Amino acid sequence: MKISTKEDYDIAMDRVKKLIDKLGDRVPSQSESKELDNLVDAIVVYENEHYSF
């Protein structure tokens, strides 16, 4: 997954929040874990390219 716009970034962040809320206290399934990994990786790449911390 590649995030190239602020809109894509916002969508990815919203998806991560929804997945985390959905999980609650349970362990994520393999597919949920993979989706979270992919989203977070894409978010980090976008942030590294567009923001300086």
C-alpha positions as CSV (number, residue, x, y, z in Angstrom):
1,M,0.0,0.0,0.0
2,K,1.2,3.5,-0.8
3,I,-0.2,6.7,0.6
4,S,0.4,9.6,-1.7
5,T,-2.1,12.3,-0.6
6,K,-3.3,13.8,2.7
7,E,-6.7,12.3,1.9
8,D,-5.3,8.8,1.6
9,Y,-3.4,9.4,4.9
10,D,-6.6,10.4,6.7
11,I,-8.4,7.4,5.3
12,A,-5.6,5.1,6.5
13,M,-5.5,6.6,9.9
14,D,-9.3,6.3,10.3
15,R,-9.1,2.6,9.2
16,V,-6.4,1.9,11.8
17,K,-8.5,3.6,14.5
18,K,-11.5,1.6,13.5
19,L,-9.6,-1.7,13.5
20,I,-8.1,-1.0,16.9
21,D,-11.6,-0.1,18.3
22,K,-13.0,-3.3,16.8
23,L,-10.3,-5.4,18.4
24,G,-10.9,-4.3,21.9
25,D,-8.9,-6.6,24.2
26,R,-8.7,-9.6,21.8
27,V,-5.7,-10.6,19.7
28,P,-6.1,-9.7,16.1
29,S,-6.6,-12.4,13.5
30,Q,-3.8,-13.0,11.0
31,S,-5.6,-11.0,8.3
32,E,-6.3,-8.1,10.7
33,S,-2.7,-8.1,11.9
34,K,-1.5,-8.1,8.3
35,E,-3.8,-5.2,7.4
36,L,-2.7,-3.2,10.5
37,D,1.0,-3.8,9.6
38,N,0.5,-2.7,6.0
39,L,-1.5,0.4,7.1
40,V,1.0,1.4,9.7
41,D,4.0,0.9,7.4
42,A,2.3,3.1,4.7
43,I,1.5,5.8,7.3
44,V,5.1,5.8,8.6
45,V,6.5,6.1,5.1
46,Y,4.1,9.0,4.3
47,E,4.9,10.8,7.6
48,N,8.7,10.4,7.0
49,E,8.3,11.9,3.5
50,H,6.0,14.8,4.5
51,Y,6.6,15.7,8.1
52,S,9.7,16.5,10.1
53,F,9.5,15.6,13.8
